[in-house]
Amino acid sequence: MKPVDKKIYLASKSPRRRELLRQVGIDFELLLLRSDGPRGPDVTEEVLPGEAPLDYVSRVAREKAAFAADLVVKRRMAPRAVLAADTTVTIDGAILGKPATPNEAIAMLQQLSGRTHQVLTAIAVHSPDFAGQITQVSDVRFGVLSPAAIAAYCATSEPYDKAGGYGIQGPAAQFIEHITGSHSGIMGLPLYETAQLLRQAGLPLP
């Protein structure tokens, strides 16, 4: 496979994904997709009727990577690997998105309290001659949360830009009793699987 540029395009607004790539020394340039505005998002994150959580998160990551790769060609940008990702939280077969109100955040935390849920992070990589996708699944168990703890947490800004209403890297770490899977995957970018895909795309990683 022809080697690609050592730098990649990251099609994500997530500051956590940027931190994780920097952690392992992967150089990147942001290639941001439109998420709102008069013309709507470049890639919709709406769940299709009857779509299972695993199918949903995999599809969204693939569509983001494909759209971003197409932008690279249309804008005549340097040919590099494009990385996109999507993370969702699921419990009882239902997808928990990002809460928009305190009541939504409180309801999510109540649902997660004392139970095990799954965090699914799908990553997709497109390069000039490669397209691949992997979904990493982690189990996360919350301890029993008191109404006061939930109310105090949901009164902060923490829950409102995160799937399931929490992030493992923030104050909600104190709620987590046990995890099985990938810590970085729960943050939003499973680094082992990411490195696998980028190597397959021709990136010269160790």
Summary of the structure (lengths in Angstrom):
residues: 206
radius of gyration: 17.4
end to end distance: 16.6
largest distance: 56.5
contacts: 647
relative contact order: 0.19
helix: 37%
strand: 24%
